């Protein structure tokens, strides 16, 4: 320990004490010294040699030494000086821990002669230790029910020092609830009692922290402290309380079962079991509420137990009690109102009160078709509903009363356009998100006869090949009626029309059920080439509706008439004899072959060619106009008689033809005129187009003659007594289809027939036959029908006969 006086001071102090002790105990056998503890090492305690009366010079030789009766050597003697000095610091508390007085006994031994001196060193205490408590923290448990004035013992402080250096007093930190009272023990020790000044309240302050200080009597004084922690023990003096006396919360309906609705949290200022709470419903809570919500007894959590439906029940009242678990249980309570908020969880509903189906398509506008009611169990906007139908329908909704609507016709109906309507009633509420429902009703429309039959075309052109078989199908004239059932069933008629006293029903027939048009007879293009009439289609409605269409029948020509050679004349059989001068120039017109064909333009195109010729180098034949011309002048080597066979062929398929044989005789002089003919010299340029005029005139006369014959035949066939034989009568004028000889005869009393005998044109002059006397008749008979190129023999050639 650290000394508290300087070294010189102690030397004087020790010397004085030693002198005093030596004087006092000069007769004693034990030498006494007193030194304070904690002297520094090397400090001289006393002049031991002098005190013992020993010669310092002999100490070394006599081997003076110090023997201490301890485990440690605190002191030793200097043999050179005989001084007793401190070898190791001396701590009185360690050396004499339990004694108030502390002595260190030792022996000084010398040899030669051997002597032992007993030395006793008193270790005097200094205030080198502060008081301290055995525990730095002192814990006290005091019930809050403890009365004021109660004492509590606390452990006392200890101080290793002794005497005035030990604990003398205690001090307590400032407190409103505690104070101390110092007590003295039998051994003189000091201790303090803790006294409760005021009643404790754990709920206000559960723990009190105090500082207890022990102070010794040393100079200067030393102190030590200890912490006193006073734990206030709880008593069940507080009832549970809720934050509020009543609660109101809102919960959406259909809140999931098991989810937390509200957490009731009651508090109890007590602790331990006194603050442990248990929750329960009071008797004022209805069974419906208890069945719908679950109350956790330990935590106070309220969860959904049953289905929350705003439409069934929307307010739940409950009273919850919280009890603590103290010995004398206390309780608190609160009221809770749970308001169920409506959510849009109910789909709107549609109810069809009446629906009329089917209805006639001619139902008037504003006619009520259906009555519909709508509803929604939700409230507020969630329960406000709107009803609508598709926009593209001829109907509209008309509100008749609250949530009742009428479906009425808004536009004319037409079954043919839309035979039925799938009307979807859609009801939508105004919630968020909106919910909707729909119901579809099918409205059928009944047909009324409001549509006339319709033909695909307003005008039909039908081409029929002549020589058709009676009963042949010409075409199918089918009309369409968009109506249904009997309003759709059509009957077809030919509207009566007479042509040349002949009814159309005698020429054509139509199937009344399907409109198939048939020919009742065989048609001949050369007699009849077109018909125009009307066909009517009538439905079976009431009243019936009808429409008609124009039919144009065109008879298409077949190549069934062979060409007829009308020039040159063949007065004496089938061979035509001609005479030409032998001096005829090259390119001169020798003769011209003219043929006629009563078929149509295409089939009646005639081409000419030589079938047989004596000398092919002498004559040429124009294939289009039938002109025969010389290709060169005659030579003395050419025979006098030339035989030319010309065939006239039409353009049909297969082609029909007629032939004529021309026998040319060359003479040295000009040809004389016939007795019945008068030669009229004309300028060549005047008659350069004579051939064209002859063809036009002959064609016109032939056409007029053909029309006259047709009219005559029709009139005859229309007579009642010959009605059955009408067709054969009409056909007999033209030909018998199975006959091999054509009867077609061209008859004319006209004066426009020329001899058609063309003489050679010499030097711009042309010889023309005069017309035959009036009253003469010329009959031109055609070649046999059905043959190809006719025989070139005289019997096969066309002939020209004259009758007076």
C-alpha positions in Angstrom: 0.0 0.0 0.0 0.9 3.5 -0.6 2.3 5.4 2.4 1.0 8.8 3.3 4.1 10.4 5.0 7.4 11.1 3.5 10.5 9.0 4.2 12.3 11.4 6.6 9.2 12.0 8.6 9.0 8.2 9.2 12.6 8.0 10.1 12.3 10.5 12.9 9.0 8.9 13.9 10.4 5.4 14.0 13.6 6.5 15.8 11.5 8.2 18.5 9.3 5.2 18.9 12.2 2.8 19.0 14.0 4.9 21.5 10.8 5.0 23.6 10.3 1.3 23.3 13.9 0.6 24.1 13.8 2.7 27.1 10.5 1.3 28.2 11.4 -2.3 27.6 15.1 -2.2 28.3 14.7 -5.0 30.7 12.5 -7.0 28.4 13.7 -9.8 26.3 11.6 -8.9 23.2 12.4 -6.0 21.1 9.3 -4.1 19.9 8.9 -1.9 16.8 5.8 -0.3 15.3 5.6 0.8 11.6 2.6 1.7 9.4 1.7 -0.6 6.6 2.5 0.0 3.0 6.0 1.4 3.6 8.1 1.5 0.5 10.8 -1.1 -0.1 14.1 -0.2 1.4 12.6 1.9 4.2 14.7 1.6 7.4 12.7 0.5 10.3 15.3 0.7 13.1 19.0 0.4 13.9 18.8 -3.1 15.0 22.5 -3.5 15.9 22.5 -0.5 18.0 19.2 -1.5 19.8 20.6 -4.9 20.5 24.0 -3.6 21.6 25.9 -5.3 18.9 29.1 -4.2 17.3 28.4 -3.3 13.7 31.8 -4.4 12.6 31.3 -7.9 13.7 27.9 -8.5 12.2 29.3 -9.8 8.9 31.6 -12.2 10.6 29.0 -13.3 13.0 26.5 -13.9 10.1 23.7 -11.9 11.4 20.3 -12.8 9.8 16.6 -12.2 10.3 14.2 -15.1 10.5 10.5 -14.2 10.1 7.8 -16.6 11.0 5.8 -16.1 7.8 5.8 -17.4 4.3 7.2 -14.2 3.0 10.2 -12.2 4.0 9.1 -8.6 4.6 12.2 -7.3 6.4 15.9 -7.8 6.5 19.0 -6.4 8.2 21.9 -4.7 6.6 25.1 -6.3 7.9 27.2 -3.4 7.1 25.1 -0.9 9.1 23.0 -3.2 11.3 19.8 -1.4 10.1 16.4 -3.2 9.8 14.8 -2.2 6.5 11.6 -3.1 4.5 12.2 -5.7 1.8 8.6 -6.0 0.6 5.6 -3.9 1.1 3.5 -5.0 4.0 -0.3 -5.0 3.7 -1.9 -5.2 7.1 -5.2 -6.4 5.7 -3.5 -9.3 4.0 -1.2 -10.1 6.8 -3.9 -9.8 9.5 -7.2 -10.0 7.7 -9.3 -10.8 10.8 -7.5 -9.1 13.5 -7.8 -5.6 14.8 -4.1 -5.6 16.0 -1.4 -6.9 13.7 2.1 -8.0 14.8 4.9 -9.5 12.8 7.3 -11.7 14.9 10.8 -12.4 13.8 14.2 -13.5 15.2 17.7 -12.0 14.8 20.3 -14.6 14.9 24.1 -14.2 15.2 26.9 -16.7 15.3 30.1 -17.0 17.3 28.7 -17.2 19.8 25.3 -17.8 18.7 22.6 -15.6 20.1 18.9 -15.2 19.3 17.1 -11.9 19.7 13.3 -11.9 19.5 11.8 -8.9 17.7 8.1 -8.0 17.4 7.0 -5.5 14.8 3.5 -4.0 15.1 1.9 -3.2 11.7 -0.2 -0.1 12.1 -3.4 0.4 9.9 -3.7 3.3 7.5 -7.0 4.2 5.6 -6.0 2.5 2.3 -9.2 0.7 1.7 -12.7 2.1 0.8 -15.8 0.5 2.2 -17.5 -1.9 -0.3 -20.6 -4.0 -0.4 -20.6 -7.7 -0.8 -23.0 -7.2 -3.8 -22.9 -4.3 -6.1 -26.7 -4.6 -6.7 -29.2 -5.3 -4.1 -32.6 -6.5 -5.4 -35.6 -6.1 -3.2 -39.2 -7.3 -4.0 -41.8 -5.2 -2.2 -45.5 -5.6 -2.7 -47.4 -2.6 -3.7 -49.8 -3.4 -0.9 -47.0 -2.9 1.7 -47.8 -0.2 4.3 -45.7 2.8 4.8 -43.0 2.5 7.7 -42.1 -1.1 6.8 -38.4 -1.8 7.2 -36.3 -3.8 4.8 -32.8 -5.1 5.6 -30.0 -4.5 3.1 -26.5 -6.0 3.3 -24.0 -3.8 5.1 -20.8 -2.5 3.7 -17.4 -3.8 4.8 -14.0 -2.0 5.1 -10.8 -4.0 5.7 -9.4 -1.1 7.6 -9.9 -1.0 11.3 -10.6 1.6 13.9 -11.6 5.0 12.7 -10.8 3.9 9.1 -13.7 1.4 9.1 -17.3 2.2 8.0 -18.8 5.0 10.1 -22.1 5.9 8.3 -24.4 5.3 5.2 -26.2 7.7 2.8 -29.2 6.9 0.5 -30.0 8.6 -2.8 -33.0 10.9 -2.8 -36.3 9.1 -3.0 -40.0 9.9 -2.3 -40.7 6.4 -1.2 -37.6 5.2 0.8 -35.2 6.3 3.5 -32.5 4.6 5.7 -31.9 4.2 9.4 -28.3 3.4 10.5 -27.8 0.7 13.1 -24.7 -0.4 15.1 -24.0 -4.0 15.7 -22.6 -5.7 18.7 -19.1 -5.7 17.2 -19.4 -2.0 16.5 -20.1 -2.5 12.8 -22.5 -0.1 11.1 -25.4 -1.2 8.9 -28.6 0.5 7.4 -32.3 -0.5 7.3 -34.4 0.6 4.3 -37.6 2.2 5.4 -40.8 2.6 3.2 -41.9 6.2 3.5 -45.0 6.1 1.2 -47.2 3.4 -0.3 -46.0 2.0 -3.6 -48.1 1.8 -6.8 -46.7 -0.7 -9.3 -48.9 0.7 -12.1 -47.2 4.1 -11.6 -43.7 2.9 -11.0 -42.9 -0.7 -11.0 -39.2 -0.4 -10.3 -37.3 2.0 -8.0 -33.6 2.5 -8.4 -31.7 3.6 -5.2 -28.0 4.2 -4.5 -26.7 3.3 -1.0 -23.3 4.8 -0.1 -21.1 3.6 2.9 -18.5 6.1 4.2 -15.5 5.3 6.5 -13.9 7.5 9.2 -10.5 7.9 7.7 -8.8 11.1 6.8 -9.6 11.7 4.1 -12.6 9.4 4.1 -13.3 6.7 1.6 -16.7 5.4 0.4 -18.3 2.6 -1.5 -21.7 2.3 -3.1 -24.3 -0.3 -4.0 -27.4 -0.2 -6.2 -30.7 -1.1 -4.6 -33.4 -2.1 -7.2 -36.8 -2.3 -5.6 -39.2 -4.3 -7.6 -42.8 -3.5 -6.8 -44.8 -6.6 -6.7 -48.2 -6.4 -8.3 -51.5 -7.0 -6.6 -54.8 -7.4 -8.6 -55.9 -3.9 -8.0 -56.7 -2.9 -11.6 -59.6 -4.0 -13.7 -59.1 -4.6 -17.5 -60.1 -1.7 -19.7 -60.7 -1.3 -23.4 -59.4 1.7 -25.4 -63.0 2.7 -26.1 -66.3 1.9 -24.5 -67.9 1.2 -27.9 -66.6 0.4 -31.4 -68.2 0.6 -34.8 -66.6 -1.1 -37.8 -67.7 -1.8 -41.3 -67.2 -5.0 -43.1 -67.9 -5.8 -46.8 -70.4 -8.6 -47.2 -69.1 -12.0 -48.4 -66.0 -11.3 -46.3 -64.1 -14.6 -46.4 -64.7 -17.0 -43.5 -61.8 -17.1 -41.0 -60.6 -13.6 -41.9 -59.9 -11.1 -39.1 -62.6 -8.5 -38.6 -61.4 -6.7 -35.5 -58.8 -7.2 -32.8 -60.2 -6.2 -29.4 -57.3 -5.3 -27.1 -58.2 -4.8 -23.4 -55.4 -3.8 -21.1 -54.8 -4.5 -17.4 -52.2 -2.4 -15.6 -51.5 -5.3 -13.3 -49.0 -7.9 -14.3 -48.6 -11.6 -14.3 -51.8 -13.6 -13.9 -53.4 -10.4 -12.7 -53.0 -9.0 -16.3 -53.8 -12.2 -18.2 -57.1 -11.6 -19.8 -59.9 -13.8 -21.1 -62.5 -12.6 -23.5 -66.1 -13.7 -23.8 -69.5 -12.6 -25.1 -71.9 -11.1 -22.6 -75.4 -12.4 -22.3 -76.6 -9.4 -24.3 -75.0 -10.7 -27.5 -77.5 -12.5 -29.7 -77.1 -16.1 -30.9 -77.1 -14.9 -34.5 -74.1 -12.7 -33.8 -72.3 -15.5 -32.0 -73.0 -17.8 -34.9 -71.7 -15.3 -37.4 -68.6 -14.1 -35.6 -66.0 -16.0 -33.6 -64.3 -14.4 -30.6 -60.9 -15.7 -29.6 -61.0 -16.2 -25.8 -57.3 -15.5 -25.4 -56.4 -12.9 -28.0 -59.7 -11.0 -28.4 -59.6 -11.4 -32.2 -63.0 -11.4 -33.9 -63.1 -13.4 -37.1 -65.8 -14.3 -39.6 -67.5 -17.6 -38.7 -70.6 -17.5 -41.0 -71.5 -16.1 -44.3 -72.0 -12.3 -44.3 -74.9 -11.3 -46.6 -76.0 -7.8 -46.6 -79.4 -8.8 -48.0 -80.0 -11.1 -45.0 -78.6 -9.2 -42.1 -76.6 -6.0 -42.2 -76.0 -4.9 -38.5 -74.5 -7.1 -35.7 -74.3 -5.8 -32.1 -72.2 -7.5 -29.5 -70.9 -6.9 -26.0 -67.5 -8.4 -25.1 -66.2 -8.9 -21.5 -62.5 -9.1 -20.6 -61.7 -10.9 -17.2 -58.3 -11.0 -15.7 -57.0 -14.2 -14.0 -56.1 -12.7 -10.6 -57.2 -14.3 -7.3 -60.0 -11.8 -7.1 -60.9 -11.6 -10.8 -61.7 -8.1 -12.2 -63.4 -7.4 -15.5 -64.1 -4.8 -18.1 -66.5 -4.6 -21.1 -67.1 -2.8 -24.4 -69.8 -2.7 -27.1 -69.1 -3.5 -30.7 -71.3 -2.7 -33.7 -70.4 -4.4 -37.0 -72.0 -2.8 -40.0 -72.1 -5.0 -43.2 -71.6 -2.9 -46.3 -73.3 -4.0 -49.5 -71.1 -5.1 -52.3 -72.3 -5.8 -55.8 -72.5 -9.6 -55.4 -76.0 -10.2 -56.7 -76.6 -10.4 -60.4 -79.7 -8.6 -61.7 -82.6 -10.9 -62.5 -84.9 -10.9 -65.5 -88.4 -12.3 -65.3 -90.4 -12.8 -68.6 -93.9 -12.1 -67.6 -95.4 -12.7 -71.1 -94.0 -13.4 -74.5 -96.0 -13.7 -77.7 -94.5 -16.0 -80.3 -95.0 -16.5 -83.2 -96.5 -13.3 -84.6 -97.5 -12.4 -88.1 -94.8 -10.6 -90.1 -97.4 -7.8 -90.8 -97.7 -7.0 -87.1 -98.2 -3.3 -86.7 -95.7 -1.0 -85.2 -96.1 -0.4 -81.4 -97.6 -3.8 -80.9 -96.6 -5.3 -77.5 -94.6 -8.5 -77.9 -93.4 -9.2 -74.4 -93.6 -7.9 -70.8 -90.4 -8.1 -68.8 -89.6 -7.3 -65.1 -86.1 -6.8 -63.7 -84.8 -6.8 -60.1 -81.6 -6.7 -58.1 -81.2 -7.6 -54.4 -78.3 -5.2 -53.8 -78.8 -1.7 -52.5 -77.8 1.7 -53.7 -76.2 1.9 -57.1 -75.6 -1.8 -56.9 -79.3 -2.3 -57.0 -80.1 0.2 -59.8 -80.5 -1.8 -63.0 -80.8 -1.0 -66.7 -82.4 -3.2 -69.3 -81.6 -3.1 -73.0 -81.8 -5.2 -76.2 -79.5 -5.3 -79.2 -79.7 -2.1 -81.3 -80.0 -3.8 -84.7 -83.5 -5.1 -84.2 -86.9 -3.7 -85.1 -87.9 -3.6 -81.5 -87.6 -1.2 -78.6 -88.2 -1.3 -74.8 -90.8 0.9 -73.2 -90.9 1.3 -69.4 -94.4 0.7 -68.2 -93.9 1.0 -64.4 -91.1 0.5 -61.9 -88.8 -2.2 -63.2 -91.4 -3.3 -65.7 -90.8 -3.0 -69.4 -92.7 -3.7 -72.6 -91.1 -5.0 -75.8 -92.9 -3.3 -78.7 -92.4 -3.4 -82.5 -90.5 -0.3 -83.6 -90.1 -1.0 -87.4 -92.1 -3.1 -89.9 -91.2 -6.8 -89.8 -90.3 -8.8 -92.9 -90.1 -12.6 -92.5 -88.4 -13.0 -95.9 -85.5 -10.9 -94.6 -85.3 -12.2 -91.1 -87.6 -15.3 -90.3 -86.9 -15.2 -86.6 -85.3 -13.0 -84.0 -83.2 -14.2 -81.0 -84.0 -11.3 -78.7 -81.5 -11.1 -75.9 -82.7 -9.1 -72.8 -79.6 -7.9 -71.0 -79.9 -6.3 -67.5 -77.0 -4.5 -66.0 -76.6 -2.9 -62.6 -74.7 0.2 -61.8 -72.3 -1.3 -59.3 -68.5 -1.3 -59.7 -67.7 -3.5 -61.4 -71.2 -3.9 -62.9 -72.9 -7.2 -63.0 -75.3 -8.3 -65.6 -77.5 -11.1 -66.7 -79.3 -11.9 -69.9 -82.1 -14.1 -71.2 -82.7 -14.9 -74.9 -86.2 -15.4 -76.3 -86.8 -16.5 -79.9 -89.5 -14.7 -81.7 -90.8 -16.5 -84.8 -92.5 -14.6 -87.6 -95.5 -16.2 -89.4 -95.6 -15.7 -93.2 -98.2 -13.7 -95.0 -98.6 -13.6 -98.7 -96.8 -10.3 -99.3 -94.3 -11.2 -102.0 -95.1 -11.7 -105.6 -93.2 -14.5 -107.5 -90.0 -13.3 -109.0 -88.3 -14.6 -112.1 -84.5 -14.3 -112.2 -84.8 -12.4 -115.5 -87.5 -10.1 -116.9 -86.9 -11.2 -120.4 -85.9 -14.7 -121.6 -84.4 -15.3 -125.0 -84.5 -19.0 -125.9 -82.8 -20.4 -129.0 -84.4 -23.5 -130.5 -82.8 -25.4 -133.4 -85.3 -26.0 -136.2 -86.4 -29.5 -136.9 -86.7 -30.1 -133.2 -88.5 -33.1 -131.9 -92.1 -32.4 -130.6 -92.1 -32.4 -126.8 -88.5 -31.3 -126.5 -87.6 -29.3 -123.3 -86.7 -25.8 -124.3 -85.9 -24.2 -121.0 -86.9 -24.1 -117.3 -88.5 -20.8 -116.3 -88.5 -21.1 -112.6 -89.7 -18.2 -110.4 -89.0 -17.8 -106.8 -91.4 -16.7 -104.0 -89.7 -15.9 -100.7 -93.0 -16.6 -98.8 -93.7 -20.0 -97.1 -96.0 -22.9 -97.5 -99.0 -22.3 -99.7 -97.8 -18.7 -100.3 -94.7 -20.2 -101.8 -96.3 -22.8 -104.1 -96.2 -21.5 -107.7 -98.3 -22.4 -110.7 -97.1 -21.5 -114.2 -99.3 -20.5 -117.2 -98.8 -19.4 -120.8 -100.7 -16.2 -121.4 -102.9 -16.9 -124.4 -101.8 -15.0 -127.6 -102.7 -15.8 -131.1 -100.3 -15.5 -134.0 -101.9 -16.0 -137.4 -104.9 -17.6 -135.7 -102.6 -20.0 -133.9 -102.7 -20.1 -130.1 -99.4 -20.2 -128.2 -100.8 -23.1 -126.2 -100.8 -25.1 -129.5 -97.2 -24.4 -130.1 -95.8 -24.6 -126.6 -96.6 -26.2 -123.2 -95.3 -25.3 -119.7 -95.3 -27.6 -116.7 -97.5 -25.8 -114.1 -95.4 -27.1 -111.2 -91.8 -26.5 -112.2 -92.0 -24.1 -115.2 -90.4 -26.4 -117.7 -91.2 -25.1 -121.2 -91.7 -27.7 -124.0 -92.2 -27.4 -127.8 -95.4 -29.1 -129.0 -94.4 -29.2 -132.7 -91.5 -29.2 -135.0 -90.4 -25.7 -136.1 -89.1 -24.7 -139.5 -86.9 -21.7 -139.7 -87.9 -21.0 -143.3 -91.6 -20.7 -142.2 -91.4 -19.4 -138.7 -88.3 -18.1 -137.1 -89.4 -16.4 -133.8 -92.2 -16.2 -131.2 -92.9 -13.7 -128.5 -95.3 -14.5 -125.6 -95.7 -14.2 -121.8 -95.5 -16.7 -119.0 -97.2 -16.1 -115.7 -96.2 -17.5 -112.3 -99.0 -17.4 -109.6 -98.6 -18.4 -106.0 -101.3 -20.2 -103.9 -101.8 -17.6 -101.3 -105.0 -15.8 -100.4 -105.4 -13.6 -102.3 -102.9 -15.0 -104.9 -100.1 -12.9 -106.2 -98.5 -13.3 -109.7 -96.0 -11.9 -112.0 -95.1 -12.6 -115.7 -92.1 -12.7 -117.9 -91.6 -12.2 -121.6 -90.3 -15.2 -123.6 -88.7 -14.7 -126.9 -88.3 -18.0 -128.9 -85.7 -17.7 -131.7 -85.7 -20.6 -134.2 -82.1 -21.3 -135.2 -81.6 -22.3 -138.8 -80.2 -25.7 -139.8 -78.7 -26.4 -143.2 -81.7 -28.3 -144.5 -82.2 -26.6 -147.9 -79.9 -27.2 -150.9 -79.0 -24.4 -153.2 -81.4 -23.9 -156.3 -79.8 -22.8 -159.6 -81.9 -20.2 -161.2 -79.5 -19.2 -164.0 -78.7 -20.1 -166.7 -82.1 -21.3 -167.9 -82.4 -24.9 -168.8 -85.2 -25.0 -171.3 -84.4 -28.3 -172.9 -83.5 -30.6 -170.0 -80.6 -30.4 -167.6 -78.0 -29.3 -170.1 -77.7 -25.7 -171.0 -76.4 -25.0 -174.5 -74.5 -21.8 -175.2 -72.9 -20.5 -178.3 -70.0 -18.1 -178.3 -67.8 -16.7 -181.1 -64.5 -18.4 -181.5 -62.9 -15.0 -181.7 -63.9 -14.2 -178.1 -61.2 -12.2 -176.3 -59.4 -13.3 -173.2 -61.4 -12.4 -170.0 -64.7 -12.2 -171.7 -67.8 -13.3 -169.9 -69.1 -16.5 -171.2 -71.9 -17.3 -168.8 -73.0 -16.7 -165.1 -74.3 -19.3 -162.7 -76.8 -18.0 -160.1 -78.0 -20.2 -157.2 -80.4 -19.4 -154.3 -80.6 -21.0 -150.8 -83.6 -20.3 -148.6 -81.6 -21.1 -145.4 -80.3 -18.3 -143.1 -77.5 -16.0 -144.1 -74.7 -18.2 -142.9 -76.0 -21.4 -144.4 -77.0 -19.7 -147.7 -73.6 -18.4 -148.6 -73.0 -19.9 -152.1 -69.6 -20.8 -153.5 -69.0 -22.0 -157.1 -66.5 -24.3 -158.6 -65.9 -26.5 -161.6 -66.8 -30.1 -161.0 -65.8 -31.0 -164.6 -64.3 -29.0 -167.4 -63.1 -30.0 -170.9 -60.1 -27.7 -170.9 -59.1 -26.3 -167.5 -56.8 -23.8 -169.2 -59.5 -22.2 -171.2 -62.1 -21.1 -168.7 -62.1 -19.6 -165.2 -64.9 -19.6 -162.6 -65.3 -16.9 -159.9 -66.1 -18.9 -156.8 -68.2 -16.0 -155.3 -70.3 -14.6 -158.1 -70.4 -17.6 -160.5 -69.0 -15.8 -163.5 -67.4 -17.9 -166.2 -64.7 -16.1 -168.2 -62.2 -17.1 -170.8 -58.7 -17.4 -169.6 -57.2 -17.1 -173.2 -58.4 -16.9 -176.8 -59.5 -20.0 -178.6 -57.0 -21.7 -180.9 -57.5 -23.9 -183.8 -56.6 -26.8 -181.7 -59.4 -26.3 -179.2 -62.4 -28.5 -179.9 -65.6 -26.7 -181.0 -67.7 -28.1 -178.1 -66.7 -27.5 -174.4 -68.5 -29.2 -171.6 -68.6 -27.4 -168.2 -70.1 -28.9 -165.0 -70.5 -26.2 -162.3 -71.4 -27.1 -158.7 -73.0 -24.5 -156.4 -72.3 -25.3 -152.7 -73.7 -23.7 -149.6 -71.9 -22.9 -146.3 -73.8 -25.3 -144.1 -72.5 -28.2 -142.1 -72.8 -30.6 -143.8 -72.8 -28.6 -147.0 -75.5 -29.1 -149.6 -75.1 -28.4 -153.4 -76.6 -28.3 -156.8 -75.0 -28.7 -160.3 -75.6 -27.4 -163.8 -74.0 -28.6 -167.0 -73.2 -26.0 -169.6 -72.4 -27.1 -173.2 -70.5 -24.4 -175.1 -70.3 -24.4 -178.9 -67.9 -22.0 -180.7 -69.0 -20.4 -184.0 -67.2 -18.3 -186.5 -70.0 -15.7 -186.7 -72.0 -13.8 -184.1 -74.9 -15.5 -182.5 -78.3 -14.7 -184.0 -81.2 -13.6 -181.9 -83.9 -16.1 -180.9 -87.3 -15.6 -182.5 -88.9 -14.9 -179.2 -86.2 -12.6 -178.0 -85.3 -9.2 -179.0 -81.7 -8.1 -178.8 -81.4 -4.6 -177.3 -77.9 -3.2 -177.7 -76.9 -1.3 -174.5 -73.8 0.5 -173.5 -71.8 -1.8 -171.3 -71.3 0.7 -168.6 -75.0 1.1 -168.2 -75.4 -2.6 -167.2 -72.2 -3.1 -165.4 -74.2 -3.7 -162.1 -76.9 -5.7 -163.8 -75.9 -8.9 -162.0 -76.4 -7.1 -158.6 -79.8 -5.8 -159.6 -80.9 -9.2 -160.8 -79.9 -10.9 -157.5 -81.7 -8.2 -155.4 -84.8 -8.4 -157.5 -84.9 -12.1 -157.4 -84.4 -12.2 -153.7 -87.2 -9.7 -153.0 -89.6 -11.6 -155.2 -88.7 -14.9 -153.5 -89.2 -13.4 -150.0 -92.6 -12.0 -150.9 -93.6 -15.3 -152.4 -92.5 -17.2 -149.3 -94.5 -15.0 -147.0 -97.6 -15.4 -149.1 -97.3 -19.2 -149.1 -96.8 -19.2 -145.2 -99.9 -17.1 -144.6 -101.9 -19.3 -146.9 -100.8 -22.5 -145.2 -101.5 -21.0 -141.7 -105.0 -20.0 -142.7 -105.8 -23.4 -144.1 -104.4 -25.3 -141.1 -106.6 -23.2 -138.7 -109.8 -24.4 -140.2 -111.8 -26.5 -137.7 -112.2 -29.5 -139.9 -108.6 -29.8 -140.6 -107.3 -28.9 -137.1 -105.9 -32.4 -136.5 -104.0 -32.4 -139.7 -102.8 -28.9 -139.2 -99.2 -29.7 -138.9 -98.9 -32.0 -141.9 -100.8 -29.3 -143.9 -98.3 -26.6 -142.9 -95.3 -28.8 -143.6 -96.6 -30.1 -146.9 -96.1 -26.6 -148.4 -92.5 -26.7 -147.6 -91.4 -30.3 -147.8 -92.0 -33.7 -146.5 -89.1 -34.4 -144.2 -88.9 -38.0 -145.2 -89.2 -37.3 -149.0 -86.1 -37.3 -151.2 -87.6 -34.8 -153.7 -88.0 -31.2 -152.6 -91.4 -29.7 -153.3 -90.4 -26.2 -152.7 -91.6 -24.2 -155.6 -91.2 -20.6 -156.5 -94.2 -19.4 -158.4 -94.4 -15.9 -159.9 -96.7 -14.2 -162.3 -94.6 -11.1 -162.1 -93.1 -9.5 -165.1 -89.7 -9.1 -163.5 -88.4 -12.5 -164.6 -85.8 -12.1 -167.2 -84.4 -14.8 -169.4 -81.3 -14.7 -167.3 -79.5 -15.7 -170.4 -76.5 -13.5 -170.6 -74.7 -13.4 -174.0 -71.2 -12.4 -174.5 -70.4 -8.8 -174.0 -68.5 -7.6 -177.0 -66.8 -4.3 -177.1 -68.8 -2.8 -174.2 -72.1 -4.0 -175.6 -74.4 -6.5 -173.7 -77.3 -8.6 -175.0 -80.3 -8.8 -172.5 -83.3 -11.0 -173.0 -86.6 -9.2 -173.0 -89.2 -10.2 -170.4 -91.4 -13.1 -171.3 -95.0 -12.3 -172.2 -97.3 -11.5 -169.3 -99.4 -14.4 -168.1 -96.6 -16.9 -168.4 -95.6 -18.9 -165.3 -92.2 -20.1 -164.5 -91.7 -23.0 -162.1 -88.2 -23.6 -160.7 -87.9 -27.0 -159.1 -85.1 -27.7 -156.7 -82.7 -30.6 -156.6 -83.5 -33.6 -154.4 -83.0 -32.9 -150.7 -80.7 -34.7 -148.3 -78.0 -35.4 -150.9 -74.6 -33.9 -151.0 -73.2 -32.9 -154.3 -75.9 -33.7 -156.8 -75.4 -36.0 -159.7 -73.9 -34.4 -162.8 -76.2 -36.2 -165.1 -78.9 -34.4 -167.0 -81.6 -35.9 -164.8 -80.0 -34.5 -161.7 -79.7 -31.0 -163.1 -82.2 -28.2 -162.4 -84.7 -27.5 -165.1 -86.7 -24.5 -166.3 -90.1 -25.2 -167.6 -92.5 -22.8 -169.1 -96.3 -23.1 -169.0 -98.7 -21.1 -171.1 
